[in-house]
Amino acid sequence: MVLAAVAAEEQGLFGSNFMATQFKAANTDVQAMFSNDIVGSSTAEDGTRDPRTVRLFAEGVPTAETPAEANTRRNVGGENDSPSQLARFVSDVAARSGAGLNVRVIWRRDRYLRGSDHISFLQQSYPAARFTEPAEDFAHQHQDVKVVDGKQFGDLPEFCDFDYIAKVARTNLATIWSLAQGPGTPKNTRILTAQLTNETDLAWNRGTEPDLAGYEVVWRETTDADWTHVIRVGDVTTAHIKLSKDNVFFGVRAVNRAGRRSPVAFPVPATS
């Protein structure tokens, strides 16, 4: 686990870009990156408060998608099924953690026409997402400290909601702990397409964790936002499911002997 403060976000994500490219050059297996950017207050611009919600911005179509990958996506769907699996994992952990926050997943890379340091990691094909307070007060960001017509501008400690910040920290910690204690996300996950059938064959590489217990295949209707069904398939690297890949989305996740689960891997088509 790496806790980092990066420089020059406003000038072009220079600090996080350097960090992400260093990880990539070292072939580091980054399971997740979270940017906590504007998480200091539960009070919106109009004065309303929502101390029990945090937004999590997670891209659907991958930032680093190649033309070939884009063509595959157009053929199989899954526009919210790449790094967005990380958001589903966070939402599930938060609901069970007692951290006190509802994670509102938003299927966007970031706020409208805006960005943060997680984008540097998305550009390197790493799973990444951004935590942000439920509604921003723009008088307290990108402002000089000043008073205009009796209104205070500027990012000042008096506007921080420290109880809310603590909840955001607990949500981060619960997610990171769950990632660290669980198995890694399955790799080379694929749907086998050598033959056309009304059933589905999946395959993946077995992980190297010493406490690995097996795998689960998850699926959902294409209109559902979250995984709704689980099929326990055991300590295997293939599964034959009597459901059509034409009609639903599939995923695969690992489970260790303590019952902790990895994020879901979304499969891609392959002939073998």
C-alpha positions, 0 to 999 in steps of 0.5 A: 500500500502506498500513500502519496501526495503528488504535486502539480495536479493543476498544471497537468497531473505532472506528479501523478503521471510520473508516479504512474509511469514509474510503476508501469516501467517496473511492471508493478501489479497495481490492483487499485488507485484512489484519488481523494480530491475534494473530500473535505466537506458535506455541505453544498454550495446552497448550504444543504448537507449530506454527511452520509454520501461520497461520490466515486467517479469511475470510468466505463470505456477505458481511457487507454483503450486501443482501437482493437479493444474498442472494436471488441467492446463494440462487438460484445458490450460492457461499456461500464465493465472495465475499471468500473469493476473497482467501483463495484468492489468499493460499493460492496465493501462500503456497504458492509464495512460500517464506515458510515458512507453510501458510495454513489458510483457515477459512471464517468471518469471524473466530473463534467469536463474535469479531472484529477490524478487518478487519470494518470493511472487510467492512462497506464491501464491501471484500475483507478477511481476518484472519491469526491464529496457529494456536492461541491461549494465552488466558493471554497476551491480555485479561489483567493482568500477574500470576502466579497459582499460579506461572503467568505471565499477560499479553502479554509479550515473553518469549512472542513467537516472533519467527521465527514473526512473521517468517514471518507478515510474509513471507507478508503481504509476498508477498501484497501484492507479488503484488497490487501487481505483478499486474492488478486483479480483473476488475469487473462479472463476470457470467454471462449468463442471457438464455437457458437453455442447458446451456453458460455465457456469461461477460462482464466489463469490460476492465481499464485496466492497460497491461500487461494480457495477457488473462483466464482462466476458472477453474472447480471442482466445487461440492464442491471448496474451490479452483479446479481448472481453468483455461481461457485465453480471451485478451484478450477480455471475453466467453467461451463455455464448454461447461460447465453453470453448473448443475453447477460454479462459475466465476470470472474472473481477469486476467493481465498480460504477466509472467504475474502473476494477479489474485484471482478475481472470482465472477460474478453472473447478468445478462441482458446 
